[in-house]
């Protein structure tokens, strides 16, 4: 029953492509936003349950059929990941490591042969620091083929990680990364280049966790 209700909620938002905003001030609109936030919170709760099921294949099925994520049957998602607005996520034949956080309120597109390592975070929404009312901005994130987001990297709103780019462990990425380039630091800056003749594919495996 939990999964069925969550599936209906996700399908509704996927069709309408609604993004909940905190900017509304009218009483009537605030009430509708409150209901939407509750429903989205319910989906997050179901997502927590799915993320802790000890079977890669079962999680993959539920992410596709319940949370309405646009992923392939070969997408590998390890346990304990968190996905916000999962219906706005597209992932090709790629690997998402353990405890990865993907905020897809603004939309996230991940290509093929991408490796997003454990504890990395992708955020499409952030507060505007000079806003008098602490408003937020929402921008999409794109991660192109053969990119590697290393452990504990932080990708901020509006960033495109171009083909074959690498963000090293702990990098904070605030702007686009050039193709086949390696980025490190806070904020991330280019430190090296990468072989541009990549041809590997992420193979489907049967993970317990």
C-alpha positions in Angstrom: 0.0 0.0 0.0 2.9 2.4 0.8 4.4 1.9 -2.6 1.0 2.1 -4.4 0.2 5.5 -2.9 3.7 6.8 -3.5 3.5 5.7 -7.1 0.2 7.7 -7.7 1.8 10.8 -6.1 4.9 10.6 -8.2 2.9 10.0 -11.4 0.9 13.1 -10.6 4.0 15.3 -10.2 5.7 13.7 -13.2 2.8 14.6 -15.5 2.4 18.2 -14.1 6.2 18.7 -13.5 5.3 20.8 -10.5 8.1 22.3 -8.4 7.1 23.3 -4.9 8.1 26.9 -4.2 8.5 28.6 -0.8 7.8 32.0 -2.3 4.0 32.0 -2.1 2.5 34.3 0.5 -1.3 34.1 0.1 -3.2 32.0 2.6 -5.0 29.9 0.0 -1.8 29.1 -2.0 0.1 28.4 1.2 -2.6 25.8 2.1 -2.1 24.1 -1.3 1.7 24.2 -0.9 1.3 22.6 2.6 -0.6 19.7 1.1 2.0 19.3 -1.7 4.9 19.4 0.7 3.2 16.7 2.8 2.7 14.5 -0.2 6.3 15.0 -1.3 7.4 14.3 2.2 5.5 11.0 2.1 7.3 10.1 -1.2 10.7 10.8 0.6 9.7 8.5 3.4 8.9 5.7 0.9 12.2 6.5 -0.8 14.0 5.9 2.5 12.4 2.5 2.7 13.3 1.5 -0.8 16.9 2.7 -0.3 17.3 0.2 2.5 16.0 -2.9 0.7 19.0 -5.3 0.5 18.7 -6.0 -3.2 20.0 -4.0 -6.2 17.4 -5.4 -8.6 14.4 -4.9 -6.3 15.5 -1.3 -5.6 15.9 -0.6 -9.4 12.4 -2.0 -10.1 10.8 0.2 -7.3 12.7 3.3 -8.3 11.3 2.9 -11.9 7.8 1.7 -11.1 7.0 3.5 -7.8 9.1 6.7 -7.7 8.8 7.1 -11.5 12.6 7.7 -12.0 13.6 7.6 -15.7 16.4 5.0 -15.3 17.4 2.0 -17.3 17.3 -1.6 -16.1 21.1 -1.4 -16.1 21.3 1.6 -13.8 23.2 0.5 -10.6 22.0 2.3 -7.5 23.7 1.3 -4.2 21.9 1.4 -0.9 21.0 4.3 1.3 20.7 6.9 -1.4 18.3 9.8 -1.2 16.3 11.3 -4.1 14.2 14.4 -3.9 11.6 14.8 -6.6 12.7 11.5 -8.1 10.3 11.9 -11.1 12.7 14.7 -12.4 15.7 12.3 -12.5 17.0 10.7 -15.7 19.9 8.2 -15.4 21.5 6.1 -18.2 23.6 3.0 -17.8 25.6 4.4 -14.9 26.5 3.8 -11.2 25.2 5.7 -8.2 27.2 5.0 -5.1 26.1 4.4 -1.6 24.5 7.4 0.3 24.5 9.6 -2.7 22.1 12.6 -2.4 20.3 13.9 -5.5 18.0 16.8 -5.2 16.1 16.9 -8.5 13.6 19.7 -7.9 15.2 21.5 -10.8 15.7 18.4 -12.8 18.8 16.1 -13.0 20.1 14.4 -16.1 22.9 11.8 -15.9 24.2 10.1 -19.0 25.8 6.7 -19.6 29.0 5.3 -18.1 28.9 7.9 -15.3 30.2 7.0 -11.9 28.8 9.1 -9.0 30.8 7.8 -6.0 29.6 7.3 -2.4 28.5 10.4 -0.4 28.5 12.8 -3.3 25.7 15.4 -3.4 23.9 17.1 -6.3 21.7 20.1 -5.4 19.4 21.9 -7.9 18.1 24.3 -5.3 19.8 26.8 -2.9 18.9 29.9 -1.0 19.8 33.3 -2.4 22.1 34.8 0.3 21.2 38.4 -0.4 17.5 37.8 -0.6 15.7 39.8 2.1 13.1 37.0 2.5 15.7 34.1 2.0 14.2 33.0 -1.3 15.6 30.1 -3.2 16.7 29.6 -6.8 16.3 26.3 -8.8 18.4 25.3 -11.7 19.0 21.9 -13.5 22.1 19.8 -13.3 23.5 17.8 -16.2 26.2 15.1 -15.9 27.3 13.9 -19.3 28.7 10.5 -20.4 31.9 9.1 -18.8 32.0 11.7 -16.1 33.2 10.7 -12.6 31.9 12.5 -9.6 34.2 11.3 -6.8 33.3 10.7 -3.2 31.9 13.7 -1.2 31.9 16.0 -4.2 29.2 18.7 -4.1 27.6 19.8 -7.3 25.6 23.0 -7.0 22.6 24.3 -9.1 22.9 25.0 -12.8 26.2 23.1 -13.2 26.9 20.9 -16.3 29.6 18.3 -15.9 30.7 17.8 -19.5 31.7 14.6 -21.1 34.5 12.7 -19.4 35.1 15.4 -16.7 36.2 14.4 -13.2 35.6 16.1 -9.9 38.0 14.8 -7.3 37.0 13.9 -3.7 35.6 16.8 -1.7 35.4 19.2 -4.7 32.7 21.9 -4.5 31.6 22.6 -8.1 29.9 26.0 -8.6 30.3 26.3 -12.4 30.4 24.1 -15.6 33.3 21.6 -15.9 35.0 21.3 -19.3 35.1 18.0 -21.1 37.8 15.5 -20.2 39.1 17.8 -17.5 39.9 17.1 -13.8 38.6 19.6 -11.1 39.5 19.9 -7.4 39.2 22.3 -4.6 36.7 24.8 -3.1 35.5 26.2 -5.4 36.6 23.5 -7.9 39.2 24.5 -10.5 40.8 22.6 -13.3 44.0 20.8 -12.2 44.6 18.3 -15.1 43.2 16.8 -18.2 42.0 13.2 -18.9 42.3 10.7 -21.7 39.6 11.6 -24.3 39.5 8.1 -25.9 37.2 6.5 -23.3 35.1 3.5 -24.3 34.1 1.6 -21.1 30.6 0.6 -20.2 29.1 0.1 -16.8 28.1 -3.6 -16.6 24.9 -4.8 -14.9 25.7 -6.7 -11.7 23.6 -8.3 -9.0 24.5 -6.5 -5.8 23.1 -7.5 -2.4 23.5 -3.9 -1.2 
